[in-house]
Amino acid sequence: MKAIFDYLRKISGGSLTQKQVDATDQLIATASDAVADMLGIAIDNVMQVSTEGVALICCFEGLKLKAYDDGVGIWTIGFGTTIYPNGIKVKKGDTCTEAQAKVYIAHDLKTFESAVNSGVTVPINQNQFDALVSLTYNIGTGAFIESTLLKKLNLGDFKAAATQFAVWNKGGGKVMQGLVNRRAEERKLFEKAL
C-alpha cells in the first residue's frame, strides 16, 4: 500500500488530499474484491459460507424446535445448535421458534467459518470453503483442525484431502448412513468447479 501512495504522491506533485487518499482506498478495496470474485477466493483469507452452503448445512441438520439427543448424548436444537449464543448448553426440554433457530445458526456459523479461515493455509474457492464449513459444523472445530484432511489440504493435495471426507462417517463409533450421505455431498461440493 505504501508504494502505491508514494507513487501517487510523486505523480501528483508531492502530496495527496484526504479525499484523494479515501478515493484510492476505495478503489483498491473494490479492485481486490473484483479479483477475489473472479478467482473464487478471498484474498484476505476471510471467507463466509454462502447461501448455498448454509442451505446444505440446514438440509442435513434439519430443523428441530424441541431439543433432542443427537445420537451420541449431546442435546441439540434448531439447525444443530448445541450451545446458545449466550454460552448456555442446550438441555432436554428446551424449545425454540424457527426465527430463534436461524439466529442460533447464524451465530454458530461464525465459529466454524473462523476455524476454516484460520486452519486452511492454501487458497480455496467458495465451494471448497462451504464444504469444509459444513464438515466442521458437524465434527467440531478441534476435530477439523487436527484432521488429516486439513493436513493434506494445506500441503496442496486437494485430491487426497477430498478422500478424507468419507473418514468422518461415524457417530458413537458406528457408521451412520446419514453421515455417509452428508460426507458424499460435502465431497461433491468440495470437488465441484465454480
Sequence and secondary structure as in RCSB ss.txt:
>XXXX:A:sequence
MKAIFDYLRKISGGSLTQKQVDATDQLIATASDAVADMLGIAIDNVMQVSTEGVALICCFEGLKLKAYDDGVGIW
TIGFGTTIYPNGIKVKKGDTCTEAQAKVYIAHDLKTFESAVNSGVTVPINQNQFDALVSLTYNIGTGAFIESTLL
KKLNLGDFKAAATQFAVWNKGGGKVMQGLVNRRAEERKLFEKAL
>XXXX:A:secstr
 HHHHHHHHHHTTS   HHHHHHHHHHHHHHHHHHHHHHTS TTS     HHHHHHHHHHH  EEEEEE SSS E
EEETTBSB TTS B  TT B  HHHHHHHHHHHHHHHHHHHHHH  S   HHHHHHHHHHHHHH HHHHHH HHH
HHHHTT HHHHHHGGGG  EETTEE HHHHHHHHHHHHHHH   
